[in-house]
Amino acid sequence: MNRADNSSGSRGLTRREFVVSSLASGFAAAVLPIAAHSTIATDAVGLTAGDLKIPAGDGELPAYRAMPATGTRFATVLVVQEIFGVHEHIKDVCRRLAKAGYFAVAPALFARQGDVTTMADPQQIVQTVVANVPDAQVMADLDATARWANESGGDAARLGITGFCWGGRIVWLYAAHSSTLRAGVAWYGRLKTAPTALQPRSPIELAAQLEAPVLGLYGGADAGIPLADVDAMRAALTAADGRSEIVVYPDAPHAFYADYRPSYRADAAAGGWQRMLAWFKRFGVA
């Protein structure tokens, strides 16, 4: 079992090292201009939604939460950001999940390393921030978020996770880390990555160690994730316990769920969303 500890990595981070203290409004600079004709905007009618702070051991983690306005003890879904941070699209995903009856929360997992929402160059984001985010830190922050959700209207006994691109990789890792997770859905997360000191393992290395079943949603026309990697991951999952699955949308590119980008494919996005909700329900995140 590949368990990260509950620290924030080996650097001994302190409270003042949270360089991001609040979430940005609107969309990240690197994704502008948005594709206005396809961008989905979900209102907060009937919801309790907004920015907040989550205690994370060495400080407070900015986050966005959305849940139904009435009731309590909702099934909980951790929403893991793309490289662009917790910007408007990720907030909207939380509201979409809340409209489906979930307590959805997206912590800003780069808060110690930098504010990616202000960076216009994706390469700068990857090189100066994402590459410096330890997997162990991310696992600990997701654990802290799940604990906070359980104390704030959610139900950690019905815990799920979903994430996109960078967050898709994190879904696979968290499913090998958490003993309380019920199910995960990974949207086009990389399956093979070069190991580094901060990010030492790839999802494909952890296929036999998943604590919870994961549904992987991938695009057959994804230029960054070879179908050979997808096929290898599928074989590794089958050789493990066989509970996890991968679905490939043949003509979909990378980021096919990102309705604010030219990569958006409405049919694949809608199909993936319905598969996600069914997956959560099948494994008790409902």
N, C-alpha and C positions, 0 to 999 in steps of 0.2 A: 504494500500500500504506500502511495506517495503522498504523505501528509506533510503539508507545510506547518510550521509552528505558528503560534498566535502572536508572534512579534511582528514588527513592521520591517523585517529584514535585518541585515547585519550592521547597519550604519548607526544604530542608536538614535533614531530620529527624535527630535524634540518638538514641542508644540509650535515654536516659532518657525519651524521648517515647513509648515503648511503655507506654501506661497500663494495658494488660491483660497480665499476665505468666503467667497460667494460665487454663485453661478452667474454666467452671462445671460443676458436676454437675447432673443432672436437666434439667428443661425451663425455658425462659426464662419470666420472670415475666409477660410480656405475653400468653402463650398459656394461662395457667392460668385455670380448671381444665381439664385435658386431657379428651378424650373417651375415658374408660377402656375403653369397650366395643369400640372399634375400634383403639386404639393397638397397634401391632405392636412386640414386643420380641424382638430377635434376639440369641441368646446368642453367646458368644465361644469356644465349644467348637471345637477344631480351628483356632483362629486365634491370631495374635499381634496384640493390639489394645491401644490405650491412648493417653494424652496424651503429648506430647513437644514439643520446641522445634526450630524450623528456622532456621538462619542466614539472615538476610534483609538483609545488607549493613550496615544501621544498627542491628542488634539481633537479637533472637531472636523468631521468630513462633510463638506457641502454635498447636498443631495436634493433630488426632486422626488416628491411622493404624490401619488394620486390613488384615491380609493372611493368607493361609494359613500355618499354623505350620511346615509343611515345604516345602522348595523355595526357589527364588530366581529372580530375573529375571522377575517377574510383569508382565504387561501392567498399566499404571498408569492410574488414573482420578483426576483432580482433582475433588473434590466441593466445589461452591461454595454457600455458605450462603444462607438467606433473610435478611431484615432482622433476624431474631431471633438471629443469630450461630450459633456452633458449639455448639448445645445438644443434648439427648439425641436428638432426631429425626435430626439430621444425622449424629451418631455412629452411630446405628442404620443409616442408609443406607450408611455405610462398611462396617459389618459385613455387610450384605446383599450388597454387592459382593464382599467378601472371600470369602463363602461361595460365590460364583460363580467364584472363582479369581483375583480381581483384587487388586492392591495399591491400596488406596483411601486417599486422604489429603485431609483437610479443614483448610486453614489458617484461622486466625481473621483475616479480612481487615479487620476494624475495630479491630484491637488498638491502633493508634496513636490512634484517635479516641475510644474509649470502650467500656465494658462494657455492651453492649445487653441482655445476659441478665438484668441486674438491673432494667431499666426496665419498668414496668408499662403505660406508655402508648405504643402504636405511633406516634402522632404525635410524641412526644418523641424516639423512636428515629430517625425520618426526619429531623426538623428539626435535632437537635443532633449526630447522628452520621453517618447515611447521606449527608446532603447535603454533608458535609465530607470525604468519602473520595474522593481523586482517582482517576480511571480509570487514570492512568499508574502510580500506586502499586500498584493492584490487579494490573495486568499484570506489573509487576516482581516482586511477591510470588508470583504464580503461576509465573513463570519460575524463581524461587528454589526454590519447592516442587518443581517438576519436576526440577531439577538434584539436589536433595537426595534425591528418590525414586530417581533413577537410581543413586545411590551407596549406597542403603540397602535394596536388595532388589527394587526395581522396574526396569522397562525403559522408558526414555524413548523408545526407538525404536518403542514401541507405546503411545503416549500418547493418552489420551482425556480429555474433560472433561464433566461434567454439573453442572447447577445449577438452583435453584428460585426462582421469583419474582425478587427482586433478582439472584440468582445466574443465573437464566435469561438476563437481559440480558447479564451478564458473559460467558456462554458465547459469545454472538454476537460480542462484542468480542474475546475471546481468539482466536477462530477467524480473525479478521482481523489478529491481532497475531503469532501464533506460527507460525514456519516448520517446527516439529517436531511440531505437533499432527496426529494422524491423523484424529480425528473428534470431534464434540461433540453433546450432546443437551441442548436447552434446554427446561425445563419452565416454561411460562407466564411467560416474561420479557417485559417491556415492549419494544415494537418502535419506538415513537416517543416521544421524551422531549424536553422543552424543554432546549436547550443551556445549559450553565453553563460558567464558566471551568475548573472541576474535572472536569466530565463533559460534554465538548463534542460528542460524536457519538452518534447513535442507531444501533441495529442496521440499520434500513432504509437508512441512508446507506452502510452498509458491505457491502451484499449482494454487490456486484460485486468486493469485495476479500477475500473469505473464502479463507484458505489451506487450510482443511479443510472437508469437508462437515458440515453441521449438520442434525440432525433437530429440528424444533420441535414440541412437544406442547402443544396449547392447548385451552381449554374454550369451547364455543360459548355458554355462559351466563356467561362471565366479565364481570362488571360493570365491570372496570377496563381491559380490553384490548378495544377494539371489533373486531368481525369485519372492519370495513373496513380496519383496520391489518393484520390477518392476511392478508387478500386482497391488499393492496398489497405486503406482504413476499413472499408466494408469487409474485406476478408479477415482482418484482424478482429473486428467486432464479432463476426460469425464464429471465429475460432474461440472467442471468449465465451460469454454466457448467452449470446444471441439475442439479448433484449434490445439492444440499441440498433438503430436503423439509419440509413442514408437515402435521401430522395434527391435525384438530380433532375432539374428542369432543363431539357436539352438545349434550348436556344437562349437561355438566360445568361447574361454576363454577370460579372461580380457586382455586388451592391444592387441586386435587382429589387430589393424591398425599399430602397432609399427613394421615396417618391419625390424628393426635392432635387434629384440629380438626373442627368440624361440616361443613366444606367437603369432607371426604373422600368420594370415590366409588370404591368397591372395584373395580368393573368397569373403569372408566377407568384407575385406578391400576395394576391388574394388566396391562391391555393395554399401557399406556405402558411399564411396566417390561420386558415382553417385547420390545417394539419397540426399546427402548434397547439391550438385550443383543444383539439381532440386528443393529442398526446398528453397534455396536462391532465385532462379528465380521466384518461385511461389509467394513469399512474397515481391518481389520488390528489392532484393539485387542482381542486375544484370545490 
